[in-house]
Amino acid sequence: MLFIICALGVSLAMSFAWLVRIRTGQSGWIDCIWSAATGAGALAFLAPQDGRSLFAAALVGFWSLRLAAHIAMRTRGAGEDPRYGALADEWGADFSRRLFIFLQIQAAAALPLIAAVGVAGHSPRPFPDWADGLGLVIAICGIALEAVADAQLRSFRRTAPPHSLCERGLWAYSRHPNYFGEFLFWCAWPFIGFGDWRAVAALMAPALMYWLLNHVSGVPLLEKYLSASRGAAFDDYVARIPRFFPGRPRQKSNAA
């Protein structure tokens, strides 16, 4: 019953996100509201009482607050998010209806993440142990990586010429280090939930996040926009910088 209430809450939150986008024309608020709603849903489903559930609540709460605050600051006073702008162009006059459906799918996608946190936070193992420590290290590394990548990109945009591509810091090793950090954070939950058959559910979190970022609303939409707006410069960038997982950058082509 509690999980159903959480599901309804996230669905209502994304309905509100749809209304905000229609009223303001700023799609960045969608991701801000999704981050906050997912964190709130996870906290409600956890109903923390003991050591591990309080530990899990602190992790997911900090993740949610940092990400929602970052997106809110980025969105305030900004224009349309290029990913959603591309969808608006593609969907045309049907954009409003299709966006509502799309955001309800995003609400549904939050549910396995909420379930993973709830299952991991109530693992029956004694707390704390080595798996909790490893999960904590992975989660902190993921949040830190995403935060550093966000800060580097923000600094780059303040001084870089329009339509240039960031290759500073972490952005020299991955075209999407912030997305990779987000994925890494969710890799912590199978370790926190380790030792119980229900921990299999915690594996849904990194698997789902990888799929969403790489095949649905993250990398594909952003790179479609970058390809259209940067042209040959983006093609050269793609040829040199790894797509998602950080790696050694390849040598710059002579044509660039």
Secondary structure, 3 states (H helix, E strand, C coil): CHHHHHHHHHHHHHHHHHHHHHHHCCCHHHHHHHHHHHHHHHHHHHCCCCHHHHHHHHHHHHHHHHHHHHHHHHHCCCCCCHHHHHHHHHHHHHHHHHHHHHHHHHHHHHHHHHHHHHHHHCCCCCCCCHHHHHHHHHHHHHHHHHHHHHHHHHHHHHHCCCCCCCCCHHHHCCCCHHHHHHHHHHCCHHHHCCCCHHHHHHHHHHHHHHHHHHHCCCHHHHHHHHHHHHCHHHHHHHHHCCCCCCCCCCCCCCCC
